[in-house]
Amino acid sequence: MKTLRVLLIATCLGVVSFSHAENTDPVFAQQLAQQSGLSMQEATAIVRRATRGRVVSASPTKNGGYKVRVVLDGGRVKTYKVDRNGRMK
C-alpha cells in the first residue's frame, strides 16, 4: 500500500512539473516537438518548399508542431503553422 501511495504521489508531481515546464520552457517545447517525429529543420523545409520564401524564424508550439515565419516575394512576411504530422496551415 505504501508503494502504491508513493507511486501515485510521484505520478502527480510528474504531471504538475510536466504541465508547468510545457508552459514556460522553450527548450522543453522543442523537445516535445521533436518527440512528435517532426524536427524544426523538417518543418522549415516544408514551408520553404511550399512558399519558395526565405525562412526568418521558427519556434515550437505547445501541440508538437512549429510556427514558421517566411519572407515572400515582395518582402511580405507571413506566418505558417506546421503540425506534428507535417501538414501546413
FENSULUR-V959645 format. One record per residue. N is the residue number from 0. OMEGA is omega in whole degrees, 0 to 359 (* if undefined). Layout:
N;OMEGA / N;OMEGA
//
This chain:
0;180 / 1;179 / 2;178 / 3;179 / 4;179 / 5;179 / 6;179 / 7;179 / 8;180 / 9;178 / 10;179 / 11;178 / 12;178 / 13;179 / 14;179 / 15;181 / 16;178 / 17;182 / 18;178 / 19;181 / 20;181 / 21;184 / 22;188 / 23;191 / 24;180 / 25;177 / 26;178 / 27;178 / 28;177 / 29;179 / 30;178 / 31;179 / 32;179 / 33;179 / 34;181 / 35;178 / 36;181 / 37;179 / 38;178 / 39;179 / 40;178 / 41;180 / 42;180 / 43;178 / 44;179 / 45;181 / 46;181 / 47;179 / 48;184 / 49;186 / 50;187 / 51;180 / 52;179 / 53;181 / 54;179 / 55;175 / 56;176 / 57;179 / 58;179 / 59;175 / 60;182 / 61;183 / 62;176 / 63;178 / 64;181 / 65;171 / 66;185 / 67;177 / 68;186 / 69;172 / 70;181 / 71;176 / 72;181 / 73;176 / 74;180 / 75;178 / 76;181 / 77;180 / 78;177 / 79;173 / 80;177 / 81;182 / 82;186 / 83;178 / 84;178 / 85;178 / 86;182 / 87;180 / 88;*
//
